[in-house]
């Protein structure tokens, strides 16, 4: 299933904002983390239904990716 491009962009913005808040970093840094994450790659290519998951879950996934690196 593919997500509407506008809705997906809005989800990205929410995830970046929440990531900044949870990681206590500036939104610019959160944006960098998000767009360089495996989670973003999966969402943007429609490889998985990650866009159906909650923003909080996706932020946790991104934070866990950072711990694994």
Secondary structure as a PSIPRED ss2 file (coil, helix, strand):
# PSIPRED VFORMAT (PSIPRED V4.0)

   1 X C   1.000  0.000  0.000
   2 X C   1.000  0.000  0.000
   3 X C   1.000  0.000  0.000
   4 X C   1.000  0.000  0.000
   5 X H   0.000  1.000  0.000
   6 X H   0.000  1.000  0.000
   7 X H   0.000  1.000  0.000
   8 X H   0.000  1.000  0.000
   9 X H   0.000  1.000  0.000
  10 X H   0.000  1.000  0.000
  11 X H   0.000  1.000  0.000
  12 X H   0.000  1.000  0.000
  13 X H   0.000  1.000  0.000
  14 X H   0.000  1.000  0.000
  15 X H   0.000  1.000  0.000
  16 X H   0.000  1.000  0.000
  17 X H   0.000  1.000  0.000
  18 X H   0.000  1.000  0.000
  19 X H   0.000  1.000  0.000
  20 X H   0.000  1.000  0.000
  21 X H   0.000  1.000  0.000
  22 X H   0.000  1.000  0.000
  23 X H   0.000  1.000  0.000
  24 X C   1.000  0.000  0.000
  25 X C   1.000  0.000  0.000
  26 X C   1.000  0.000  0.000
  27 X H   0.000  1.000  0.000
  28 X H   0.000  1.000  0.000
  29 X H   0.000  1.000  0.000
  30 X H   0.000  1.000  0.000
  31 X H   0.000  1.000  0.000
  32 X H   0.000  1.000  0.000
  33 X H   0.000  1.000  0.000
  34 X H   0.000  1.000  0.000
  35 X H   0.000  1.000  0.000
  36 X C   1.000  0.000  0.000
  37 X C   1.000  0.000  0.000
  38 X H   0.000  1.000  0.000
  39 X H   0.000  1.000  0.000
  40 X H   0.000  1.000  0.000
  41 X H   0.000  1.000  0.000
  42 X H   0.000  1.000  0.000
  43 X H   0.000  1.000  0.000
  44 X H   0.000  1.000  0.000
  45 X H   0.000  1.000  0.000
  46 X C   1.000  0.000  0.000
  47 X C   1.000  0.000  0.000
  48 X C   1.000  0.000  0.000
  49 X C   1.000  0.000  0.000
  50 X H   0.000  1.000  0.000
  51 X H   0.000  1.000  0.000
  52 X H   0.000  1.000  0.000
  53 X C   1.000  0.000  0.000
  54 X C   1.000  0.000  0.000
  55 X H   0.000  1.000  0.000
  56 X H   0.000  1.000  0.000
  57 X H   0.000  1.000  0.000
  58 X H   0.000  1.000  0.000
  59 X H   0.000  1.000  0.000
  60 X H   0.000  1.000  0.000
  61 X H   0.000  1.000  0.000
  62 X H   0.000  1.000  0.000
  63 X H   0.000  1.000  0.000
  64 X H   0.000  1.000  0.000
  65 X H   0.000  1.000  0.000
  66 X H   0.000  1.000  0.000
  67 X H   0.000  1.000  0.000
  68 X H   0.000  1.000  0.000
  69 X C   1.000  0.000  0.000
